[in-house]
């Protein structure tokens, strides 16, 4: 036992290192080299791109990248090769991963109102990279894992709980803390100010996000769920802005509202039905021409790579996706082998005329035994899979929902669903001085949609005055 403990301490001393933080200039714990950090980003990027999808608008992507790259050049880590991507997702979010990868969704672009706001958000995300926040979290997590190793060495029987403890530490370091967010806000102000933007607008956007609290649907500000929002955040950003504008004497600080709005004219707003959509407890995919029923009361999350369905009590889950296979039987066999599924039954079936394999079995996990129903369905040259699973003892509760959804898969023939178009943003000029409400109604906006449009245009009040020739964002419904 003593040898194991001594070996552990020697290994720990070798692994734990310190590095200079490029932002603070202070020495700090770092178990990850810059080369490792870049390699991590390269590994994450394809997974993120597959999960969200990259927005198919080269002109907009270049516009966003150009603004970001200006800040990269004056940042604390200009030596990194940064990749800035617009993601094809309606969620309102922006995030970064180690090694220089910054992601901004079309969902957040829809609610930004000028270049200065965009620069502030991107500068904030670049700040997470330059200050090595993700790397520091990874180092803390690894150090916590070292502590788990010591526990396993000293406490007999601890090994059986180590897996659960490791999962807990992973969740502990999943999000940035308030100090990291405050530092990234400061860096966002610094970087955007240095390239000539008025970072007061960054604070204005935080007000928009705060007004979105409690809203439902696609306006839910995911940015706030991953970015803690202290009450005094707006004030701090304002003070930092004043500090940098005084320091950068003689520099002009622009907003560039009209230029930004022109760039997002025609932007897809909300879910893109061409990527699939749910309506009336049925999921439709116009592009691949299929449909299947979704259980009533279940939450449906449509991602480019898969469709997730979760029961209201969150104890039953279904995942639907396209398999990297051309034969449904081989896809089933590969899944059984790779997952080490204990097969209880397997049979060939027909699903509305399509050949399919039905598999039921159990999986042993650290949290207990899961029972699973899977269907592998061949449609044309594609193979699609459904995976429905729950705890073994609860499987009977969800089996009917699993079966109904999987057996309901069929070819989509309804032309109204196949030809469904996405909603898009249109930029319109106000013809005469009026209130925001009057201007919106002149563009045909219905009373029930006025508040959403006020929020979309910078959380204005409907009674606010707008001048002639002011540009406003209008949602044009797809048909």
C-alpha positions in Angstrom: 0.0 0.0 0.0 2.8 2.5 0.9 4.4 1.9 -2.5 1.2 2.7 -4.3 0.7 5.9 -2.4 4.4 7.0 -2.9 4.1 6.2 -6.6 1.0 8.3 -6.8 2.6 11.3 -5.2 5.7 11.1 -7.5 3.4 10.9 -10.6 1.4 13.8 -9.4 4.4 16.0 -8.7 5.7 15.2 -12.2 2.3 16.0 -13.9 1.4 19.2 -12.1 3.0 22.3 -13.7 2.6 26.0 -13.7 2.4 28.4 -16.6 2.2 32.2 -17.0 -1.4 33.3 -17.8 -1.1 35.6 -20.9 -3.8 37.9 -19.7 -2.9 38.4 -16.0 0.8 37.7 -16.2 0.5 35.5 -13.1 1.7 31.9 -12.7 -1.1 29.4 -12.4 -1.7 25.7 -12.4 -1.6 24.2 -15.9 -1.6 20.5 -16.7 -2.3 21.1 -20.4 0.3 22.5 -22.8 -0.6 24.9 -25.7 -0.1 22.0 -28.2 -2.5 19.9 -26.2 -5.0 22.7 -26.0 -4.9 23.2 -29.8 -5.3 19.4 -30.3 -8.3 19.4 -28.0 -10.0 22.1 -30.1 -9.3 20.2 -33.3 -10.9 17.2 -31.7 -14.0 19.1 -30.5 -14.6 21.2 -33.6 -15.9 18.4 -35.9 -18.2 17.2 -33.2 -19.6 20.7 -32.6 -20.0 21.3 -36.3 -21.9 18.0 -36.8 -24.1 18.7 -33.8 -25.1 22.2 -34.7 -24.4 22.4 -38.4 -22.6 25.4 -40.0 -24.9 28.1 -41.4 -24.8 28.1 -45.2 -24.1 31.7 -46.0 -20.5 32.4 -46.9 -20.9 36.1 -47.1 -22.3 36.3 -43.5 -19.7 33.9 -42.2 -16.9 36.0 -43.7 -18.4 39.2 -42.2 -18.5 37.7 -38.7 -15.0 36.2 -39.1 -13.5 39.5 -40.3 -14.8 41.3 -37.2 -13.5 38.6 -34.9 -10.1 38.4 -36.5 -9.6 42.1 -36.0 -9.8 41.5 -32.2 -7.7 38.4 -32.5 -4.8 40.5 -33.8 -4.8 42.8 -30.7 -5.6 40.0 -28.2 -3.3 38.5 -25.6 -2.8 35.4 -27.7 -2.6 36.5 -31.4 -0.3 33.6 -32.2 -3.2 31.1 -32.1 -5.0 30.3 -35.3 -8.6 31.2 -34.5 -11.6 29.7 -36.3 -14.9 31.6 -36.0 -18.0 29.9 -37.2 -21.7 30.8 -37.5 -23.7 27.8 -36.4 -27.0 26.8 -38.0 -29.0 26.8 -34.8 -31.9 28.9 -33.5 -30.7 28.8 -29.9 -29.4 32.1 -28.6 -25.8 31.3 -27.7 -22.2 31.9 -28.3 -19.3 29.8 -26.9 -15.7 28.9 -27.3 -13.5 25.8 -26.9 -9.8 25.6 -26.2 -7.3 26.2 -29.0 -9.0 29.1 -30.8 -12.4 28.0 -31.8 -15.3 30.5 -31.4 -18.9 29.7 -32.3 -21.8 32.1 -32.7 -25.3 30.9 -33.6 -27.7 32.4 -36.1 -30.1 32.5 -33.2 -28.0 35.1 -31.3 -27.2 37.0 -34.5 -31.0 37.5 -34.9 -31.2 39.4 -31.6 -28.0 41.4 -32.0 -28.7 44.9 -33.4 -25.3 46.3 -34.4 -21.7 45.5 -35.1 -20.6 46.8 -31.7 -22.9 44.3 -29.9 -21.5 41.5 -32.1 -17.9 42.6 -31.4 -18.6 42.6 -27.7 -20.0 39.1 -27.7 -17.2 37.7 -29.8 -14.6 39.6 -27.8 -16.1 37.9 -24.7 -15.7 34.5 -26.2 -12.2 35.2 -27.5 -11.4 36.3 -23.9 -12.3 32.8 -22.6 -9.6 31.5 -24.9 -6.9 34.1 -24.3 -7.4 33.8 -20.5 -7.3 30.0 -20.8 -10.5 29.5 -18.8 -11.3 26.2 -20.4 -7.7 25.0 -20.0 -7.8 26.0 -16.3 -11.1 24.1 -15.8 -9.6 21.0 -17.5 -6.5 21.3 -15.2 -8.7 21.6 -12.1 -10.8 18.6 -13.2 -7.6 16.6 -13.8 -6.3 17.6 -10.4 -9.7 16.5 -8.9 -9.3 13.2 -10.7 -5.8 12.8 -9.0 -7.6 13.2 -5.7 -9.9 10.4 -6.6 -7.0 8.2 -7.4 -5.5 8.9 -4.0 -8.9 8.0 -2.4 -8.9 4.7 -4.3 -5.4 3.9 -3.1 -6.2 4.6 0.6 -9.8 3.6 1.1 -10.7 0.0 0.5 -13.8 -0.3 -1.6 -13.8 3.3 -2.9 -13.2 2.0 -6.5 -16.8 1.1 -6.9 -17.9 4.7 -6.3 -15.1 6.4 -8.3 -17.0 6.4 -11.6 -19.9 8.3 -10.0 -17.5 10.8 -8.4 -15.7 11.4 -11.6 -19.0 12.2 -13.3 -19.7 14.7 -10.5 -16.4 16.5 -11.0 -17.1 16.7 -14.7 -20.3 18.5 -14.0 -18.6 20.7 -11.4 -16.3 22.2 -14.0 -18.7 22.2 -16.9 -19.6 25.9 -16.8 -17.4 29.0 -16.3 -17.5 30.6 -12.9 -18.6 34.2 -12.2 -14.9 35.4 -12.0 -14.1 33.9 -15.4 -17.2 35.5 -16.9 -16.4 38.9 -15.3 -12.8 38.7 -16.7 -14.2 37.8 -20.2 -16.6 40.7 -20.0 -13.6 43.0 -19.4 -11.6 41.4 -22.2 -14.7 41.8 -24.5 -14.7 45.5 -23.7 -11.0 45.8 -24.1 -10.8 44.0 -27.5 -13.8 45.6 -29.0 -12.8 49.1 -27.9 -9.3 48.7 -29.2 -10.6 47.9 -32.7 -12.9 50.9 -32.6 -16.4 49.7 -31.3 -18.5 51.4 -28.7 -18.7 48.7 -26.1 -21.6 50.4 -24.3 -23.6 48.4 -26.8 -22.4 45.2 -25.2 -24.1 46.2 -22.0 -27.3 47.0 -24.0 -27.3 43.5 -25.4 -27.1 42.1 -21.9 -30.3 44.1 -21.1 -32.0 42.4 -24.1 -31.0 39.0 -22.8 -32.2 39.8 -19.3 -35.6 40.9 -20.8 -35.8 37.5 -22.4 -35.9 35.7 -19.0 -39.1 33.8 -18.6 -39.8 33.7 -22.4 -40.5 30.4 -24.0 -39.7 28.7 -27.3 -36.7 29.7 -29.3 -36.3 33.0 -27.6 -35.0 31.3 -24.5 -31.6 32.9 -23.9 -29.3 29.8 -23.8 -26.4 32.4 -23.5 -27.6 33.0 -19.9 -27.7 29.3 -19.1 -24.0 29.0 -19.9 -22.9 32.5 -18.9 -23.8 33.5 -15.3 -25.5 36.9 -15.3 -24.7 38.9 -12.2 -27.0 41.8 -11.4 -24.3 44.4 -11.7 -22.9 43.1 -15.0 -24.3 45.9 -17.1 -22.8 48.5 -14.7 -19.4 46.9 -14.7 -19.3 46.8 -18.5 -20.3 50.5 -18.6 -17.5 51.4 -16.2 -14.9 49.3 -18.2 -16.1 51.0 -21.4 -15.5 54.5 -19.9 -12.1 53.4 -18.7 -11.0 52.2 -22.1 -12.5 55.1 -24.1 -10.6 57.5 -21.9 -7.4 55.5 -22.3 -7.7 55.3 -26.1 -7.7 59.0 -26.6 -8.5 60.3 -30.1 -10.1 57.0 -31.2 -13.6 57.0 -32.7 -15.9 54.3 -31.4 -18.6 53.2 -33.8 -21.8 51.2 -33.5 -22.5 50.4 -37.2 -26.2 49.5 -36.8 -27.4 49.8 -40.4 -24.4 47.9 -41.8 -25.0 45.0 -39.4 -28.8 44.9 -40.2 -28.0 44.8 -43.9 -25.8 41.7 -43.3 -28.5 39.7 -41.5 -31.3 40.6 -44.0 -32.8 37.3 -45.0 -31.3 35.4 -42.0 -33.3 32.2 -41.1 -35.2 32.9 -37.9 -36.2 30.1 -35.5 -36.1 26.4 -36.5 -35.5 25.6 -40.2 -38.2 23.2 -41.3 -36.0 21.9 -44.0 -33.9 20.3 -41.2 -37.1 18.7 -39.8 -39.8 20.1 -37.6 -42.5 18.8 -35.2 -46.1 19.8 -35.6 -49.2 18.2 -34.0 -47.1 15.4 -32.3 -45.6 14.4 -35.7 -42.0 15.0 -36.7 -41.5 15.8 -40.4 -38.3 15.9 -42.4 -39.0 17.6 -45.8 -35.5 17.1 -47.1 -35.3 13.3 -46.5 -39.0 12.8 -46.9 -40.0 10.9 -43.8 -42.2 11.4 -40.8 -42.9 9.7 -37.5 -45.2 10.3 -34.5 -43.8 11.8 -31.3 -45.2 10.8 -27.9 -47.6 13.4 -26.4 -46.1 15.4 -23.7 -42.5 14.5 -24.6 -39.9 17.2 -25.2 -38.5 17.0 -28.8 -35.0 18.4 -29.4 -34.1 18.5 -33.1 -30.3 18.6 -33.8 -28.7 18.3 -37.3 -27.2 15.0 -36.2 -30.2 13.5 -34.3 -33.7 14.0 -32.9 -34.0 13.5 -29.1 -37.3 12.8 -27.4 -37.5 12.9 -23.6 -40.5 11.9 -21.5 -42.0 14.6 -19.2 -40.5 12.8 -16.1 -37.1 12.6 -17.9 -36.9 8.8 -17.2 -37.6 7.7 -20.7 -35.5 8.7 -23.8 -35.6 8.1 -27.5 -32.9 9.1 -30.0 -33.5 9.0 -33.8 -30.6 9.4 -36.2 -29.1 8.5 -39.6 -26.7 5.5 -39.4 -23.4 5.4 -41.3 -24.5 2.1 -42.9 -26.4 0.9 -46.0 -27.7 -2.4 -44.6 -30.1 -2.4 -41.6 -29.1 -5.9 -40.4 -25.4 -5.0 -40.4 -26.2 -1.7 -38.6 -28.0 -3.7 -35.9 -25.2 -6.2 -35.5 -22.6 -3.4 -35.3 -24.6 -1.7 -32.6 -25.0 -4.9 -30.5 -21.3 -5.6 -30.8 -20.0 -2.1 -30.0 -22.5 -1.4 -27.1 -22.1 -5.0 -25.6 -25.8 -5.2 -25.6 -27.3 -8.3 -23.9 -29.9 -9.3 -26.5 -33.2 -10.4 -25.2 -34.9 -10.6 -28.7 -34.0 -9.8 -32.3 -36.2 -10.1 -35.3 -36.7 -8.9 -38.9 -39.9 -6.8 -39.3 -41.6 -4.5 -41.8 -42.3 -0.9 -40.9 -44.9 0.6 -43.3 -43.3 -1.5 -46.1 -39.7 -0.8 -45.2 -37.3 -3.6 -44.1 -36.2 -3.3 -40.4 -34.6 -5.0 -37.5 -36.2 -4.9 -34.0 -33.8 -5.4 -31.1 -34.6 -5.5 -27.4 -31.9 -5.9 -24.8 -30.2 -4.6 -21.7 -27.0 -2.6 -21.1 -25.0 -2.6 -17.9 -23.9 0.9 -16.8 -22.3 2.4 -13.7 -25.8 3.7 -12.8 -27.5 0.4 -13.2 -29.1 -1.7 -15.9 -30.8 0.1 -18.8 -33.4 -1.7 -21.0 -33.5 -0.7 -24.7 -35.7 -1.1 -27.7 -34.0 -0.3 -31.0 -35.3 -0.3 -34.6 -33.0 -0.1 -37.6 -35.0 0.8 -40.7 -33.8 0.9 -44.3 -35.4 3.6 -46.5 -33.8 3.8 -50.0 -30.1 4.0 -49.6 -30.3 5.2 -46.0 -30.6 3.3 -42.7 -32.2 5.1 -39.8 -32.2 4.0 -36.1 -34.4 4.6 -33.2 -33.1 4.0 -29.7 -35.6 4.0 -26.8 -34.3 3.3 -23.3 -35.0 3.7 -19.6 -34.1 2.0 -16.4 -34.9 -1.7 -16.6 -37.6 -1.6 -14.0 -39.4 1.3 -15.7 -39.2 0.0 -19.3 -42.8 -1.3 -19.3 -43.9 2.3 -18.7 -42.4 3.6 -21.9 -42.4 0.5 -24.2 -45.7 1.5 -25.8 -44.5 5.0 -26.6 -41.2 3.5 -28.0 -43.1 1.0 -30.2 -45.7 3.5 -31.5 -43.0 6.0 -32.6 -40.8 3.4 -34.2 -43.5 1.6 -36.0 -45.0 4.9 -37.2 -42.0 5.8 -39.3 -43.1 6.2 -42.9 -42.5 8.2 -46.1 -43.6 11.8 -46.1 -45.9 12.6 -49.0 -47.8 15.7 -47.9 -46.6 18.5 -50.3 -47.6 21.2 -47.8 -45.0 19.7 -45.3 -42.4 19.0 -48.0 -42.5 22.5 -49.3 -42.6 24.3 -45.9 -40.3 27.3 -45.9 -38.4 28.8 -42.9 -39.3 32.1 -41.3 -36.7 34.8 -42.2 -35.7 38.3 -41.0 -36.4 41.2 -43.4 -35.0 44.7 -42.8 -37.5 47.4 -43.4 -37.2 51.2 -43.3 -39.7 53.2 -41.3 -41.5 55.7 -43.7 -42.3 58.4 -41.2 -41.8 59.5 -37.6 -44.0 57.3 -35.4 -44.1 55.1 -32.3 -42.5 51.6 -32.6 -46.0 50.1 -32.4 -47.3 52.1 -35.3 -44.3 51.4 -37.4 -44.6 47.7 -36.8 -48.3 47.6 -37.6 -47.5 49.5 -40.8 -45.4 46.5 -41.8 -48.4 44.2 -41.2 -47.2 42.8 -37.8 -50.2 41.4 -35.8 -51.0 42.6 -32.3 -50.0 39.2 -30.7 -46.5 39.5 -32.4 -45.7 43.1 -31.4 -43.9 42.3 -28.1 -41.7 39.8 -29.8 -40.7 42.3 -32.5 -40.0 45.0 -29.8 -37.6 42.5 -28.1 -36.1 41.6 -31.4 -35.3 45.3 -32.1 -33.2 45.9 -29.0 -35.9 45.4 -26.3 -37.6 48.7 -27.2 -40.9 49.8 -25.7 -43.8 49.8 -28.1 -44.4 53.5 -27.2 -40.8 54.5 -28.1 -40.5 57.0 -30.9 -38.7 55.9 -34.1 -37.6 58.3 -36.8 -38.3 58.1 -40.5 -35.7 55.9 -42.4 -34.9 53.9 -39.2 -34.3 50.2 -40.1 -36.2 47.6 -38.2 -36.1 43.8 -38.1 -39.3 42.1 -39.2 -40.1 38.3 -39.1 -41.4 37.2 -42.5 -43.4 33.9 -42.0 -42.4 31.0 -44.3 -45.1 29.4 -46.3 
